[in-house]
C-alpha cells in the first residue's frame, strides 16, 4: 500500500506511471470504480443492461460522448490515464492489456464507472471482518459463473463473482455490513458450495489470484464488476475497454456517502 494520499494525488501518481498495481486498500474511505468504455452506439443498450443487473453493474458515473472526464465522481478525473491497467477488446475478444488510453481514446467513446466491491472492504474491516486478499497483498479472486445475466439488446452473457473466505459468523456479519452498500454490489449473491454457481475449482480463479481458505471457513461470493467483460464478449462489441481486474479508478466520493443507513 502507498502512503496515505488524497484520491486526486493518487490518480496523478497513476497518471504519471508511478503506480501500476491492484488498488485494494488504497485511499481508505473513498469509492473505487470498475470501468467499461464503449462506442456511443452501444451506450444505451449497455445502460439498460446495467439496470437489469444492478448487483453486478451498479453504475455510479457516466461520461459525455467523447469526454474522458467524470466530474460527478471527482476533480480532474481522466479515464484515459487514471486507472492502473486497462484491457482492450476487439470484436468481443480481449486482445491486450494496456497501461493507458492516450493513443486509443476517440471522440465516439462513452465511459461507465461501476461501483466496486473493494469499496465496502473498509466497512468489513471496521466491522471486525478480515479480508484475506488485503492481508496477503494479492488481487481478490474472481470467477466466471453459470448464472445468466439479464439481457438487453446485444448484451447478455453470464455473471462474474468475487470471493472472500470467512467463517460462518463472519459471513453473517458481512451480509449485514455490505447490504448497506447497494452502489458497490451490496450483499453476497452466494456462499458455500462453488459448484452450485458453476465454479469447478475454487483454487483456480478466472481473474485475480487464489485466496487461502482455512479450516472452518466458507467461500462467500459477491457480484463483480468484471461482469461487463462477459457482456462485451456476448455482444461482440467491435472496440471496447475495461479496467484490468483489481485495478480500479479511485474517486473523490466517500464510501459513507453511498451507504444506506
N, C-alpha and C positions, 0 to 999 in steps of 0.2 A: 504494500500500500504506500502511495506517495504521502508526503507530509500534507497536513490539512490545507486545502486550497479552496477558494470560492469556486463555484461552478464555472464562472467566466474565466478565471485563471486556469482552471483545469482544461477547459476547451481550448484555450490558447496554447497550452502545453501540447495537447493532442494535435492541434493545427500545425504546430512547428515540427511535428515528428518526434517530440520528446517523450511521448507515451504511446505505446502500441499494444499494450497488454489488455486482458479482460478487466472489466470495470467494477466487479463486485467489491463492495466496501469503500469505493471512492466517494468523496464528498458526502459524508454521512448527513442524513436529514433531507437530501434533495432527490427528486424523482429522476429515475433513469428511463430511457425510452428505446424500444425497438424501432427499426426503420424499414419502410418499404417505399421505393421510388419507382413510379410507373409513367408511361406516356399518358397524356391527358385523355386520350380516347378510352382508356381503361379506368379512369379515376372514379367515375360514378358507379360503375359495377363493383369496383373494389370497396367503395364506401358502403354499398348495400351488403356486400359480403361481410364486412366488419360488423355491421349492425345485426346480421343474422348469427354472428359468432362472437358475442360480446365478451365471453370468458377468455377466448384466445386473442381477440383483436380489439381491446378497448382503446379506441382512437382518442388521443389527448391533444393532437395538433395536426394541422394540415397547412401546406404552403399554397400560395397563389401559383398559377401555372407559370413555370419558368423561373420562379424565385427560390433560392435555397434558404431563405430566412423563415424563421418560425417565431415571430415576435410575441405570440401569446405564451411561449414557453421560456423566453429569456432574451437577454441583451446580446446582440451581436452573434446569434447562432447562425452558422453556415453549414448546411448539410453536406456540402462538398468536401469539408475538411475536418469536421469536429467529432467524428466517430473514429475510434482507433483502428478499425478494419472493416472493409466492405466486401460483399460478394456480388459479382457481376453475372447476370443471367442473360442468355440469348436463346430465343425460341423455347423458353421454359426450362432450359438446362443451365446449370451452373458451369461457367467456363473459366472463372478466375477469381482469386482473392486479390483485391487491390488496396493500396494504402490510402488513396484519396480519389476524389472525383473531378479534379481540376480539368482533366482532359476529356472526361466522359459526359459531364453535365451538358444539357442542351435546353433551349428555350421552350420545349414542349413537356418538360418533366413536372410531375406533381409529387411532393413528398408527404408521406404519412408517418407520424410518430405515434407509436403504440405503447401503452403502459407496460411496464416490465416488472416481473416478479422480484428482481433484485431490489426494487424499491421497498417492498414490505419486509425485507430481511432485517432491517434495523429494528422494526417493531417486534419481530420474533426474538431478536437478541435481547431487547429491553424487557420482553416478557419472560425471559429465562429459558427460551427455546434455542438450543445450539444449532448452528448452520454449518454442516460438515465441510462444504467446499470453501467456505471462508476460513475455517480452522486450518485446512490443508493447503490454502492458497492455490486452488485449482478452479477450473471453469465448471459451473453447475452441469451435471449430466442431463442430457435431453434425448428424448426417444420419439420416433415415429410410432403412431398407434394405428389401430384398425377402426377407430371411431370416425365416421364420415362427418365432414363439415357441412353446415347448411350452405347450399349452393346459391349463387347469384350470377346469372349470365354464364360467362365462361369460367368463373372461379368456383372451385369446389375442393376436391382432394380430401385428405384425412388430417386429423389433428395431431399436434406435437405437444408433448408434456415435458416439464422439468421435474426432477426428483430430488427430494431431501430425505435421508433416512432419519427416523425418530422412534422413540419408544411410544407405546400407546398413549401414555399420559401426555407426552409432548405433542403428539398428533392432535389430541383433543384441544389442547391449548392453542396449537397453530390454527386450527379451524376457527376458534373464537377470534383470534387476532386478525387473520387475513380476511375474514368475512367483512371487516370494516374497510377494506381497500378494493372495491369493485373496479376502480380505474387501473389497478395493477394486478389484474387476474382474479382477485377475490379468493374465495375458499378453495381447497383442493377439489379436484374432479374425481380422484380415485385414491385409494390406499389399499395396501395388501398385495394380493397375487398379481404380478405384472402381466401374466398370460391372459388375464381377463380383458385387457385392452390391447392385446396383440404384441406384447413385448416378449420375445423369446429368450433373451439373455440379458439380464439386468446388469451384467458385468461389461457389456459392450454397448455403450450409448451411441446413438447415431450422430450426436453432436456433443461437444464438451468433453469432459474427462470422467472416468469412473469415480464413484464415491464409495468409500468403505461402508458396508452395512454390518454393524456389530451385533453380537448375540443380544437378543431381546429387542431388536429394532425392526421396524417395518418400513418399506418404501412408501413415501407419501408423494403424490403426483399433483402438480398444478398445470392448468392450461398454460401454453407457452407462446410467446410472440415470434417464434420461428415458424409457426403455422402458416403465415403468409408465403413462406418459401414453397410450401407444398401447394398452396393455391396458385402461385405463379407457375409452377410446373404444370398443374392441371389446365391452366388457361393458355399455356404455351405463349406467354407474353413475349413479343419479339425482342424487347430490350427492357430490363428491369434491374434494380439494385436493391440490396438489403444490407443490413449490418452483418458482420461475422458473428456467429453465436457467442454470447458472452461479452461482446464488445459494443457497448451502448452509448447513446447520446445522453450526457448528463445535463439536465435542465436547471433553470433557476426556480422551478416550482418546488415548494416544500412538500414532503410526503404528508405532513399533517394536514395540508390543505385538501388532499384527496381522500382523507379518511371520512367515513360515515360514522358519526357519533351516535 
